Amino acid sequence: MARYDLLITNGTLIQPHVGEIRADLAVKDGRIAALGEDLSTGHAAEVVDATGRVVLPGAVDAHYHLGIYRDLALDAYEETRSSLVGGATTVLSYFRTGEHYLNRTGRYEDIFPEVLRAVAGRAFTDYGFHLAPMTTDQIGEIPRLITEYGVTSFKYYMFYKGFNLASSSRDAASFRMADDGQEYDLGHLFELMEAVASAGTPGSRRRVSLSLHCEQSELMRLFIDRVRKDGDPQTLAAYHRGRPPLTERVAIGEATTLAHAARCPVNLLHLSGADALDAARTARRGHPGLDVRTEVTLHHLCLDHASLDAAGAGLGAKVNPPLRTRHDNEALWTGVLDGDIDWIASDHACCMEEHKGDELWPALPGFGGTALLYPVLLSEGHHRRGLPLHRVAELVSANPARAYGLTRKGSLLVGADADIVVADLDKRQTVSADLLLSGQDHCPFDGVELRGWPVTTIVGGRVAYRDGAVVGEPSGRYVRRG
């Protein structure tokens, strides 16, 4: 009988917070079982030769939207399949009640089991969920969601506060499909922060946190009205002007002030540019005892509205917060390089071209990007800007794993889950929708050449993707945290 299920030989291991290690890596029963020089291939049931390649911990794509616009089971299958292309072996998906997703409202004790049933057996990656308490009753469910389902991260959408951007005539209660008499306002946010803070255990390994989409809704209403009065151009630049950086800066200030008062750990999601990053830095300086962590996305690092508008790309890249400028791209890369950004995610939300159209405000926001997680960081981060490989692994794997309580993810040490990526640093491919194996029929990165791609993605000790093709059927597991 073979001593190991899988052996990766002749590669350079990239260990977060350590660096590069020349070693073979052995897997047994879904875990990393041994590291060493010249481990015998005769002791392994399967061997992966990583000569001339690097071996990285599987990425944790910590910002994801399974089933937001499509059937949840279908999305779980097609979009986690796409994750394998980018080296993501775990995805953490946001879910809320109300419009989109399952188009249901009520208690999570009734709805969340339906979510888990829909995804079970359909995911190629391991998966978990962040949940958004949209009502007072759902805030009260937080302790049970932690103990029964291992959900330790929650979300608040600041731009839903009293106003839905698609139509100023629709309020937040109608969007939430709620009739509880409670405003979705800063009072709701503070009560939510108190509940999250009380559920956490300071000093323990269980970090319970609140993720924040920071855009200030009253200012958005003002600026959107101004854009419309100016002739309502159907461009990404107009969307940027309707939701300008000021709305993010103000919302980050509001949210972190309340978080400091509630002593609630927070994650500032998808910082879109220089203003948002500066506001996050200011919050950290002003509240030195507050646990504030920061996230940026691939598209806010790499895409700008002017270039896409000039190329006639249409509204396929409409997203919240909007794409900013090239200056903002570089400001965020500076934040990555100097350590002010904690992790990078895709904010993957499969949205078909038919749901974009050519009218700005009705076009659904969001698009896929999970298949580009390691490729963008290797190409634009490592090759172009000199980001060390161990920092790449920290940003897309170790740091989000630590922030969200995935204690066996984000590492190549013995005992860790055998979620592993073998990457060819010199492989060049031009991005196309077909290449990414997603259900989405377009991609804002279309035509961009990236250098550095996964060639083998291993989930739980099993090869799930090799040389551009998926291997086998979905075997991803639901991951309880805390």
C-alpha positions in Angstrom: 0.0 0.0 0.0 1.3 3.5 -0.9 2.5 5.6 2.0 1.2 8.8 0.3 -1.8 9.5 -1.9 0.0 12.2 -3.8 3.6 13.5 -4.1 4.7 16.8 -5.6 8.3 16.6 -6.6 11.1 18.9 -7.8 9.2 22.2 -7.2 9.9 25.3 -5.2 7.4 25.7 -2.4 6.2 29.2 -1.6 5.4 29.3 2.1 3.6 32.5 3.3 5.5 34.5 5.9 8.6 32.4 5.2 9.7 32.4 1.6 10.9 29.8 -0.9 11.7 26.3 0.1 13.2 23.6 -2.2 11.4 20.5 -1.1 9.0 17.7 -2.2 5.6 17.7 -0.7 3.5 14.6 0.2 -0.2 14.3 0.8 -2.2 11.7 2.8 -5.9 11.7 3.5 -6.5 15.2 2.3 -3.7 16.8 4.4 -0.1 17.7 3.8 1.7 14.8 5.4 5.4 15.5 4.8 8.0 17.9 3.4 11.5 16.8 2.5 14.2 16.4 0.0 14.0 13.6 -2.5 10.9 11.9 -1.1 10.5 8.5 -2.8 8.1 8.4 -5.7 7.7 4.7 -5.1 5.8 5.6 -1.9 3.1 7.6 -3.7 -0.1 6.5 -5.5 0.2 9.6 -7.8 3.1 11.9 -8.6 3.1 15.5 -9.9 6.4 16.6 -11.3 6.8 20.4 -10.6 10.2 20.8 -12.2 10.8 24.5 -13.0 7.6 25.5 -11.4 6.4 27.0 -8.1 4.1 25.3 -5.6 1.7 27.7 -3.8 -1.1 27.2 -1.2 -4.5 27.2 -2.8 -6.0 30.7 -3.0 -8.9 31.6 -0.7 -11.2 33.8 -2.8 -12.8 35.5 0.2 -15.2 37.7 -1.8 -17.6 35.8 -4.0 -21.3 35.8 -5.0 -22.7 32.4 -5.7 -26.2 32.5 -7.2 -26.7 36.2 -7.1 -28.2 36.4 -10.6 -28.5 32.7 -11.6 -29.6 29.4 -10.2 -27.6 28.8 -7.1 -26.8 25.1 -7.9 -25.8 26.0 -11.5 -23.6 28.8 -10.3 -21.9 26.6 -7.7 -20.9 24.1 -10.4 -19.8 26.5 -13.2 -18.2 29.2 -11.1 -16.2 27.1 -8.7 -15.0 25.3 -11.8 -13.7 28.6 -13.0 -12.0 29.2 -9.6 -9.8 26.2 -10.3 -8.3 28.0 -13.4 -7.1 30.8 -11.1 -5.8 28.6 -8.4 -8.6 29.2 -5.9 -9.4 26.1 -3.8 -11.7 27.7 -1.3 -14.4 30.4 -1.9 -16.3 32.4 0.7 -19.5 33.6 -0.8 -21.8 36.4 0.4 -25.5 35.7 0.8 -28.4 37.8 1.9 -32.1 37.6 1.9 -34.3 39.9 -0.3 -34.1 40.5 -4.0 -31.6 38.4 -6.0 -30.1 35.2 -4.7 -33.1 33.1 -3.7 -35.5 36.0 -3.7 -36.7 35.1 -0.3 -36.9 36.8 3.1 -37.3 35.5 6.6 -35.1 33.8 9.2 -31.8 32.2 8.2 -32.8 29.1 10.2 -35.3 28.4 7.4 -33.4 29.8 4.4 -29.7 28.9 5.0 -30.3 25.1 5.0 -31.8 25.6 1.5 -28.6 27.4 0.5 -26.4 24.6 1.7 -28.6 21.9 0.0 -28.4 23.7 -3.3 -24.6 23.9 -3.2 -23.8 20.5 -1.7 -22.2 18.2 -4.3 -21.9 20.9 -6.9 -18.8 22.8 -5.9 -15.3 22.0 -7.2 -13.7 24.0 -4.4 -14.3 24.0 -0.7 -16.7 26.7 0.2 -18.2 28.8 3.1 -20.6 31.7 3.4 -20.7 35.2 4.9 -24.3 36.2 5.8 -25.9 39.6 5.9 -28.5 40.3 8.6 -31.0 42.5 6.9 -33.6 42.6 9.7 -33.6 42.7 13.5 -34.7 39.1 13.7 -31.7 38.1 11.6 -29.3 40.0 13.9 -30.7 37.8 16.8 -29.7 34.7 14.9 -26.0 35.5 14.9 -25.0 33.2 17.9 -26.9 30.3 16.4 -25.3 30.8 13.0 -21.9 30.6 14.6 -22.5 27.6 16.8 -24.6 25.5 14.4 -23.2 26.4 11.0 -19.7 27.8 11.7 -20.5 31.1 10.1 -18.2 33.7 11.7 -18.4 36.6 9.2 -21.3 38.9 8.4 -22.0 41.9 6.2 -23.7 45.3 6.0 -24.3 47.2 2.7 -24.1 50.9 3.5 -25.4 51.9 0.1 -28.8 50.2 0.7 -29.5 52.6 3.6 -32.9 54.1 2.8 -32.3 54.0 -1.0 -31.8 51.6 -3.9 -29.6 53.0 -6.6 -31.5 51.5 -9.5 -34.5 53.7 -8.9 -34.7 56.5 -6.4 -38.4 55.7 -6.0 -37.6 52.3 -4.3 -36.5 52.3 -0.7 -34.4 49.8 1.2 -37.4 48.0 2.8 -38.7 47.0 -0.6 -35.3 45.8 -1.7 -35.0 43.7 1.4 -38.5 42.5 0.9 -38.9 43.4 4.6 -42.0 44.7 6.5 -40.6 44.8 10.0 -40.9 48.5 10.5 -37.2 48.8 11.1 -35.0 51.2 9.1 -31.9 49.7 7.4 -29.8 52.6 8.7 -26.9 53.4 11.0 -28.9 52.3 14.0 -29.3 48.9 12.4 -25.6 48.9 11.6 -24.6 49.8 15.2 -26.9 47.1 16.6 -25.4 44.6 14.2 -21.9 45.6 15.2 -22.8 45.2 18.9 -24.1 41.7 18.2 -21.0 40.7 16.2 -18.7 42.1 18.9 -20.4 40.2 21.6 -20.2 37.0 19.7 -16.5 37.2 19.3 -13.9 35.9 21.8 -11.1 38.4 22.2 -7.7 36.7 22.2 -9.0 33.4 20.8 -8.6 31.9 17.3 -12.3 32.6 16.6 -12.5 36.0 14.9 -16.1 37.1 14.4 -16.2 40.0 12.0 -18.4 42.4 10.0 -17.6 43.1 6.4 -18.6 46.5 5.0 -19.6 47.7 1.6 -18.8 51.4 2.1 -20.6 53.9 -0.1 -22.7 56.7 1.4 -26.2 56.5 0.0 -27.5 60.0 0.5 -24.5 61.4 -1.3 -24.9 58.8 -4.1 -28.5 60.1 -4.6 -27.2 63.6 -5.0 -24.5 62.7 -7.5 -26.6 60.3 -9.5 -29.2 63.0 -9.9 -26.5 65.4 -11.2 -25.3 62.9 -13.7 -28.8 62.4 -15.0 -29.3 66.1 -15.3 -26.1 66.4 -17.3 -27.5 64.1 -20.0 -27.1 60.7 -18.5 -24.3 59.3 -20.7 -24.3 55.5 -20.8 -20.6 55.1 -19.8 -18.5 53.7 -17.0 -17.2 57.2 -16.5 -20.7 58.4 -15.8 -21.2 55.6 -13.3 -18.0 56.6 -11.5 -19.3 60.2 -11.3 -22.6 59.1 -9.9 -20.8 57.1 -7.2 -17.6 59.1 -6.7 -14.8 58.4 -4.3 -16.2 60.9 -1.8 -19.1 58.5 -1.1 -16.6 55.8 -0.1 -14.5 58.1 2.1 -17.5 59.3 4.1 -18.9 55.8 4.5 -15.6 54.4 5.8 -15.4 57.2 8.3 -19.0 56.6 9.5 -18.5 52.8 9.7 -15.2 52.8 11.5 -16.3 55.4 14.0 -19.3 53.1 14.9 -17.1 50.0 14.9 -14.7 51.7 17.4 -17.6 52.5 19.7 -18.9 48.9 19.4 -15.5 47.3 19.5 -16.4 45.3 16.4 -13.7 43.8 14.1 -14.4 45.0 10.6 -13.3 44.3 7.0 -13.4 47.1 4.5 -14.3 45.5 1.3 -13.2 46.3 -2.3 -11.4 49.6 -1.7 -11.7 51.2 -5.1 -9.0 53.8 -5.2 -6.7 56.3 -3.5 -9.5 58.1 -1.5 -10.8 54.8 0.0 -7.3 53.6 0.8 -6.5 56.9 2.5 -9.7 56.8 4.5 -8.8 53.3 5.7 -5.4 54.4 6.7 -6.9 57.4 8.6 -9.3 55.0 10.4 -6.4 52.8 11.5 -4.5 55.8 12.8 -7.5 57.3 14.5 -8.6 54.0 16.1 -5.4 52.2 16.9 -7.2 49.5 19.0 -9.7 48.6 16.3 -9.3 45.5 14.2 -9.6 46.9 10.7 -8.7 44.8 7.7 -8.7 45.9 4.1 -9.5 44.2 0.8 -9.0 45.1 -2.8 -10.2 43.4 -5.9 -8.5 42.4 -9.1 -10.6 44.8 -11.2 -9.9 47.8 -9.0 -6.2 47.1 -9.2 -6.1 46.7 -13.0 -9.1 48.3 -14.8 -10.1 51.9 -15.3 -13.2 53.5 -16.8 -11.4 55.7 -19.3 -9.6 52.9 -21.0 -12.7 50.6 -21.2 -14.9 53.5 -22.4 -12.4 54.4 -25.1 -12.2 50.8 -26.2 -16.0 50.7 -26.6 -16.3 47.9 -24.0 -19.9 48.9 -23.1 -21.3 48.2 -19.6 -19.9 44.8 -19.0 -17.5 46.2 -16.4 -20.2 48.0 -14.4 -19.5 47.1 -10.8 -20.0 48.4 -7.3 -18.0 50.4 -6.3 -17.3 51.7 -9.8 -14.0 51.4 -11.6 -11.9 54.5 -11.1 -8.8 55.8 -12.8 -5.3 54.6 -13.7 -4.1 56.8 -10.8 -6.4 54.8 -8.5 -5.1 51.5 -9.8 -1.5 52.5 -9.0 -2.5 53.9 -5.6 -3.9 50.5 -4.7 -0.9 48.7 -6.0 1.2 51.0 -3.7 -1.0 49.9 -0.8 -0.4 46.2 -1.7 3.3 46.7 -1.9 3.6 48.7 1.4 1.4 46.3 3.3 -1.7 48.5 3.8 -3.8 46.0 1.9 -4.5 42.7 3.8 -5.9 40.6 1.0 -7.0 40.5 -2.6 -10.2 38.9 -3.9 -12.2 38.7 -7.1 -15.7 39.8 -6.0 -16.8 37.2 -8.4 -20.5 37.5 -9.5 -21.4 35.7 -12.7 -23.5 38.2 -14.7 -24.4 37.5 -18.3 -24.1 40.0 -21.1 -27.8 40.1 -21.6 -28.2 41.5 -18.1 -25.8 44.4 -18.9 -27.4 45.8 -22.0 -26.7 49.4 -23.1 -28.6 51.4 -20.5 -26.4 52.4 -17.5 -28.8 52.4 -14.5 -30.7 49.2 -15.2 -27.6 47.2 -16.0 -26.8 44.7 -13.3 -23.5 45.3 -11.5 -20.7 42.8 -11.2 -18.8 40.2 -13.2 -16.6 37.2 -12.8 -12.9 37.2 -12.1 -12.1 34.3 -9.8 -10.1 32.5 -12.7 -7.6 35.4 -12.7 -6.7 35.5 -9.0 -3.2 34.0 -9.1 -2.6 35.0 -12.8 -3.1 38.7 -12.1 -1.0 38.6 -8.9 1.8 36.8 -10.6 1.8 38.9 -13.7 1.0 42.4 -12.5 2.2 41.9 -8.9 5.3 39.7 -9.1 6.6 40.1 -12.6 5.7 43.8 -13.2 6.1 45.3 -9.7 8.5 42.9 -7.9 6.0 41.6 -5.3 7.8 38.6 -3.7 6.1 35.3 -4.2 5.6 34.7 -0.5 3.7 38.0 -0.4 1.5 36.9 -3.3 0.6 33.8 -1.3 -0.1 35.8 1.7 -2.4 38.2 -0.1 -4.6 35.6 -1.9 -4.3 32.7 0.6 -2.8 33.0 4.1 -4.3 36.4 5.0 -7.9 35.8 4.1 -7.7 32.4 5.6 -6.5 33.9 8.9 -9.1 36.7 8.8 -12.0 34.4 8.3 -11.1 31.5 10.6 -10.0 28.9 8.0 -7.3 27.5 10.3 -6.2 24.7 8.0 -6.0 26.8 4.8 -3.4 29.2 3.5 -0.3 27.1 4.3 2.0 24.4 2.9 3.0 23.2 6.3 2.4 19.7 7.5 -1.1 19.3 8.8 -2.7 21.9 6.5 -5.4 20.9 4.1 -3.8 19.7 0.8 -5.1 22.7 -1.2 -2.2 23.3 -3.6 -1.4 25.1 -6.8 1.5 24.3 -9.2 2.1 27.4 -11.3 4.3 28.1 -14.3 5.7 31.6 -13.8 6.5 32.1 -17.4 3.4 30.7 -19.0 1.7 33.5 -21.1 -2.0 33.4 -22.0 -4.4 36.0 -23.3 -7.6 36.2 -21.3 -10.8 35.2 -23.0 -14.2 34.1 -21.7 -13.7 30.6 -23.0 -10.3 30.2 -21.2 -11.8 30.9 -17.8 -14.3 28.0 -17.8 -17.1 30.2 -16.3 -20.7 30.3 -17.3 -20.3 34.0 -18.0 -20.2 34.9 -21.7 -17.9 38.0 -21.4 -15.0 39.2 -19.4 -13.7 42.8 -18.8 -10.1 41.5 -18.9 -10.7 40.1 -22.4 -7.6 40.5 -24.6 -5.2 41.1 -21.7 -2.0 38.9 -21.7 -1.0 37.6 -18.3 2.3 35.9 -17.4 2.1 33.2 -14.8 -0.7 30.7 -14.6 -1.7 27.6 -12.5 -1.1 24.4 -14.4 -2.4 22.1 -11.7 -4.9 22.8 -8.9 -5.3 20.3 -6.1 -8.3 20.4 -3.7 -8.3 18.3 -0.6 -5.4 16.2 -2.0 -7.1 15.4 -5.3 -6.0 16.9 -8.6 -9.1 18.9 -9.8 -7.6 20.8 -12.7 -4.6 20.1 -15.0 -3.3 21.9 -18.1 -6.5 23.8 -18.9 -9.1 21.1 -18.1 -11.1 20.1 -15.1 -10.3 16.6 -13.8 -13.2 14.6 -12.4 -16.4 15.7 -10.6 -17.0 18.3 -7.9 -15.6 17.2 -4.5 -15.6 20.5 -2.6 -16.8 20.5 1.1 -18.6 23.0 3.2 -16.1 24.5 5.7 -17.3 25.4 9.2 -15.3 28.1 10.9 -14.7 29.0 14.5 
